[in-house]
């Protein structure tokens, strides 16, 4: 059977999220943590922390010119979708930087 079970999917996403983070592929790490959050019925803080840390690190790459405005717009969407209490302060920081640097979100 080619169908992946939920446990296998969570394990695979954990590997992707953590391995991508460890090699500084923060955008892809954030996308994997987003998927983990969507699957997480227990609302694990670990998945939120992974998403938050990945988004903040990917934002740093945008600031350094290593990632694009397209990635930044997607990061904003990920934070908005996560709907976590910490999201708002991160979003304000990203939005302020985007305004100051002429980046359209």
GROMACS elastic network, one bead per residue, 0.5 to 0.9 nm:
[ bonds ]
;  ai    aj funct       b0    kb
    1     4     6  0.82486   500
    4     7     6  0.82329   500
    4     8     6  0.61613   500
    4     9     6  0.62632   500
    5     8     6  0.52271   500
    5     9     6  0.61435   500
    5    10     6  0.86829   500
    6    10     6  0.61338   500
    6    11     6  0.85659   500
    6    39     6  0.83635   500
    7    10     6  0.52067   500
    7    11     6  0.62120   500
    7    12     6  0.86260   500
    8    11     6  0.50815   500
    8    12     6  0.60857   500
    8    13     6  0.85418   500
    9    12     6  0.50837   500
    9    13     6  0.60597   500
    9    14     6  0.84925   500
    9    36     6  0.89774   500
   10    13     6  0.51088   500
   10    14     6  0.60759   500
   10    15     6  0.86685   500
   10    35     6  0.87329   500
   10    36     6  0.65618   500
   10    39     6  0.76604   500
   10    40     6  0.87763   500
   11    14     6  0.50976   500
   11    15     6  0.63570   500
   11    16     6  0.87489   500
   12    15     6  0.51566   500
   12    16     6  0.62477   500
   12    17     6  0.85807   500
   13    17     6  0.59111   500
   13    18     6  0.84493   500
   13    32     6  0.56810   500
   13    33     6  0.74138   500
   13    35     6  0.74649   500
   13    36     6  0.66423   500
   14    17     6  0.51102   500
   14    18     6  0.60252   500
   14    19     6  0.82468   500
   14    32     6  0.73849   500
   14    33     6  0.75730   500
   14    36     6  0.75088   500
   15    18     6  0.53894   500
   15    19     6  0.57564   500
   15    20     6  0.81521   500
   15    32     6  0.89957   500
   16    19     6  0.53041   500
   16    20     6  0.57844   500
   16    21     6  0.83304   500
   16    28     6  0.80345   500
   16    29     6  0.67265   500
   16    32     6  0.64660   500
   16    33     6  0.87675   500
   17    20     6  0.54215   500
   17    21     6  0.62071   500
   17    22     6  0.87496   500
   17    26     6  0.85505   500
   17    28     6  0.71241   500
   17    30     6  0.69510   500
   17    31     6  0.77198   500
   17    33     6  0.58483   500
   17    36     6  0.88182   500
   17    50     6  0.79166   500
   17    51     6  0.88511   500
   17    54     6  0.88771   500
   18    21     6  0.50515   500
   18    22     6  0.61534   500
   18    23     6  0.88189   500
   18    29     6  0.66773   500
   18    32     6  0.87410   500
   18    33     6  0.87447   500
   18    50     6  0.82486   500
   19    22     6  0.50413   500
   19    23     6  0.64381   500
   19    24     6  0.87065   500
   19    25     6  0.84048   500
   19    29     6  0.77252   500
   20    23     6  0.53439   500
   20    24     6  0.62296   500
   20    26     6  0.63595   500
   20    27     6  0.83482   500
   20    28     6  0.63635   500
   20    29     6  0.50817   500
   20    30     6  0.88337   500
   20    32     6  0.88935   500
   21    24     6  0.50705   500
   21    25     6  0.55631   500
   21    26     6  0.52815   500
   21    27     6  0.85071   500
   21    28     6  0.79907   500
   21    29     6  0.54051   500
   21    30     6  0.83229   500
   21    50     6  0.87432   500
   21    53     6  0.89955   500
   21    54     6  0.68457   500
   21    57     6  0.89853   500
   22    25     6  0.75512   500
   22    26     6  0.84902   500
   22    29     6  0.89918   500
   23    26     6  0.80999   500
   24    27     6  0.85562   500
   24    29     6  0.85172   500
   24    54     6  0.88974   500
   24    57     6  0.81882   500
   24    58     6  0.83729   500
   25    28     6  0.57432   500
   25    29     6  0.62562   500
   25    30     6  0.88017   500
   25    54     6  0.85503   500
   25    58     6  0.78409   500
   26    30     6  0.60324   500
   26    31     6  0.86234   500
   26    53     6  0.84454   500
   26    55     6  0.68423   500
   26    56     6  0.85514   500
   26    57     6  0.61417   500
   26    58     6  0.50234   500
   26    59     6  0.87914   500
   26    61     6  0.84901   500
   27    30     6  0.50960   500
   27    31     6  0.63749   500
   27    32     6  0.87973   500
   27    54     6  0.66385   500
   27    55     6  0.68033   500
   27    57     6  0.83068   500
   27    58     6  0.55581   500
   27    59     6  0.87245   500
   27    67     6  0.87013   500
   27    71     6  0.72596   500
   27    74     6  0.89609   500
   27    75     6  0.77245   500
   28    31     6  0.50153   500
   28    32     6  0.62646   500
   28    33     6  0.86118   500
   28    54     6  0.84128   500
   29    32     6  0.51696   500
   29    33     6  0.61854   500
   29    34     6  0.85514   500
   29    50     6  0.79924   500
   29    51     6  0.74884   500
   29    54     6  0.60481   500
   29    55     6  0.84603   500
   30    33     6  0.50568   500
   30    34     6  0.60382   500
   30    35     6  0.86591   500
   30    50     6  0.72230   500
   30    52     6  0.77182   500
   30    53     6  0.81130   500
   30    55     6  0.58952   500
   30    58     6  0.82659   500
   30    75     6  0.79696   500
   30    78     6  0.80573   500
   31    34     6  0.50127   500
   31    35     6  0.63896   500
   31    36     6  0.87387   500
   31    51     6  0.77903   500
   31    54     6  0.87708   500
   31    75     6  0.87583   500
   31    78     6  0.78791   500
   32    35     6  0.51036   500
   32    36     6  0.62819   500
   32    37     6  0.87068   500
   32    51     6  0.81878   500
   33    37     6  0.61434   500
   33    38     6  0.86265   500
   33    47     6  0.58103   500
   33    48     6  0.73883   500
   33    49     6  0.88613   500
   33    50     6  0.61309   500
   33    51     6  0.51217   500
   33    52     6  0.89165   500
   33    54     6  0.83056   500
   34    37     6  0.50945   500
   34    38     6  0.63559   500
   34    39     6  0.88160   500
   34    47     6  0.77632   500
   34    48     6  0.80975   500
   34    50     6  0.88440   500
   34    51     6  0.63130   500
   34    78     6  0.69807   500
   34    81     6  0.87959   500
   34    82     6  0.75623   500
   35    38     6  0.50864   500
   35    39     6  0.63750   500
   35    40     6  0.86007   500
   36    39     6  0.51178   500
   36    40     6  0.59391   500
   36    47     6  0.64830   500
   36    48     6  0.89613   500
   37    41     6  0.80855   500
   37    43     6  0.69712   500
   37    44     6  0.76722   500
   37    47     6  0.58501   500
   37    48     6  0.68834   500
   37    51     6  0.84560   500
   37    82     6  0.78610   500
   38    41     6  0.77914   500
   38    43     6  0.88828   500
   38    82     6  0.87464   500
   39    42     6  0.89847   500
   39    43     6  0.89219   500
   40    43     6  0.54323   500
   40    44     6  0.67407   500
   40    47     6  0.82113   500
   41    44     6  0.80892   500
   43    46     6  0.87084   500
   43    47     6  0.78753   500
   43    48     6  0.82089   500
   44    47     6  0.56700   500
   44    48     6  0.69189   500
   44    49     6  0.89072   500
   45    48     6  0.51086   500
   45    49     6  0.60124   500
   45    50     6  0.84684   500
   46    49     6  0.50708   500
   46    50     6  0.60634   500
   46    51     6  0.85968   500
   47    50     6  0.50222   500
   47    51     6  0.61695   500
   47    52     6  0.85308   500
   48    51     6  0.50545   500
   48    52     6  0.59911   500
   48    53     6  0.84683   500
   48    82     6  0.79735   500
   48    84     6  0.80666   500
   49    52     6  0.50045   500
   49    53     6  0.59314   500
   49    54     6  0.83221   500
   50    53     6  0.52477   500
   50    54     6  0.59737   500
   50    55     6  0.84766   500
   51    54     6  0.51333   500
   51    55     6  0.60214   500
   51    56     6  0.85350   500
   51    78     6  0.84851   500
   51    79     6  0.83785   500
   51    82     6  0.87617   500
   52    55     6  0.52121   500
   52    56     6  0.61360   500
   52    57     6  0.85257   500
   52    79     6  0.79198   500
   52    86     6  0.84162   500
   52    87     6  0.79006   500
   52    90     6  0.85480   500
   53    56     6  0.51933   500
   53    57     6  0.60482   500
   53    58     6  0.84855   500
   54    57     6  0.51157   500
   54    58     6  0.59809   500
   54    59     6  0.84284   500
   55    58     6  0.50557   500
   55    59     6  0.59966   500
   55    60     6  0.85631   500
   55    72     6  0.88934   500
   55    75     6  0.61297   500
   55    76     6  0.85752   500
   55    78     6  0.83169   500
   55    79     6  0.80014   500
   55    90     6  0.89749   500
   56    59     6  0.50191   500
   56    60     6  0.63199   500
   56    61     6  0.88213   500
   56    75     6  0.88985   500
   56    90     6  0.77262   500
   57    61     6  0.64864   500
   57    62     6  0.88442   500
   58    62     6  0.63703   500
   58    63     6  0.87302   500
   58    66     6  0.87868   500
   58    67     6  0.73583   500
   58    71     6  0.82494   500
   58    72     6  0.79883   500
   58    75     6  0.80602   500
   59    63     6  0.62725   500
   59    64     6  0.85989   500
   59    67     6  0.80005   500
   59    71     6  0.85686   500
   59    72     6  0.66453   500
   59    75     6  0.78146   500
   59    94     6  0.75516   500
   60    63     6  0.50266   500
   60    64     6  0.61840   500
   60    65     6  0.86279   500
   60    66     6  0.85162   500
   60    67     6  0.86846   500
   61    65     6  0.61328   500
   61    67     6  0.54533   500
   61    68     6  0.85562   500
   62    65     6  0.50419   500
   62    66     6  0.55666   500
   62    68     6  0.58663   500
   62    69     6  0.71633   500
   62    71     6  0.78747   500
   62    72     6  0.68869   500
   63    66     6  0.75623   500
   63    67     6  0.78890   500
   63    97     6  0.84947   500
   64    67     6  0.77329   500
   65    68     6  0.70657   500
   67    70     6  0.82666   500
   67    71     6  0.65058   500
   67    72     6  0.78014   500
   68    71     6  0.53130   500
   68    72     6  0.65009   500
   68    73     6  0.88867   500
   69    73     6  0.61567   500
   69    74     6  0.86042   500
   69    98     6  0.89730   500
   69   103     6  0.67447   500
   69   104     6  0.76524   500
   69   105     6  0.77421   500
   70    73     6  0.52265   500
   70    74     6  0.64315   500
   70    75     6  0.87342   500
   70   105     6  0.85133   500
   71    74     6  0.50975   500
   71    75     6  0.61600   500
   71    76     6  0.87204   500
   72    76     6  0.63176   500
   72    77     6  0.87074   500
   72    94     6  0.83588   500
   72   105     6  0.75569   500
   73    76     6  0.51681   500
   73    77     6  0.64069   500
   73    78     6  0.88033   500
   73   104     6  0.81866   500
   73   105     6  0.53793   500
   74    78     6  0.62006   500
   74    79     6  0.86998   500
   75    78     6  0.50108   500
   75    79     6  0.63007   500
   75    80     6  0.86251   500
   76    79     6  0.51931   500
   76    80     6  0.61684   500
   76    81     6  0.85521   500
   76    91     6  0.66234   500
   76    94     6  0.78664   500
   76    95     6  0.86584   500
   76   105     6  0.79560   500
   77    80     6  0.50786   500
   77    81     6  0.60244   500
   77    82     6  0.85241   500
   78    81     6  0.51320   500
   78    82     6  0.61039   500
   78    83     6  0.88826   500
   79    82     6  0.50917   500
   79    83     6  0.66575   500
   79    84     6  0.77726   500
   79    87     6  0.56115   500
   79    88     6  0.80602   500
   79    90     6  0.81341   500
   79    91     6  0.71688   500
   80    83     6  0.55101   500
   80    84     6  0.81736   500
   80    87     6  0.69502   500
   80    88     6  0.80615   500
   80    91     6  0.80381   500
   81    84     6  0.85256   500
   82    87     6  0.74277   500
   83    86     6  0.84260   500
   83    87     6  0.65231   500
   83    88     6  0.83530   500
   84    87     6  0.52206   500
   84    88     6  0.77006   500
   85    88     6  0.65250   500
   85    89     6  0.83144   500
   86    89     6  0.58970   500
   86    90     6  0.67686   500
   86    91     6  0.88634   500
   87    90     6  0.53007   500
   87    91     6  0.60148   500
   87    92     6  0.86348   500
   88    91     6  0.50063   500
   88    92     6  0.61399   500
   88    93     6  0.87042   500
   89    92     6  0.51012   500
   89    93     6  0.63789   500
   89    94     6  0.87719   500
   90    93     6  0.51843   500
   90    94     6  0.62976   500
   90    95     6  0.86071   500
   91    94     6  0.50966   500
   91    95     6  0.59658   500
   91    96     6  0.84555   500
   92    95     6  0.51048   500
   92    96     6  0.60205   500
   92    97     6  0.85560   500
   93    96     6  0.52157   500
   93    97     6  0.62405   500
   93    98     6  0.86061   500
   94    97     6  0.51835   500
   94    98     6  0.60937   500
   94    99     6  0.86589   500
   95    98     6  0.50003   500
   95    99     6  0.61506   500
   95   100     6  0.86060   500
   95   103     6  0.88782   500
   95   105     6  0.76384   500
   96    99     6  0.51928   500
   96   100     6  0.62072   500
   96   101     6  0.86009   500
   97   100     6  0.51315   500
   97   101     6  0.60879   500
   97   102     6  0.84800   500
   97   103     6  0.81591   500
   98   101     6  0.51456   500
   98   102     6  0.58463   500
   98   104     6  0.66401   500
   98   105     6  0.72359   500
   99   102     6  0.52699   500
   99   103     6  0.61907   500
   99   104     6  0.74636   500
   99   105     6  0.88081   500
  100   103     6  0.78662   500
  101   104     6  0.89875   500
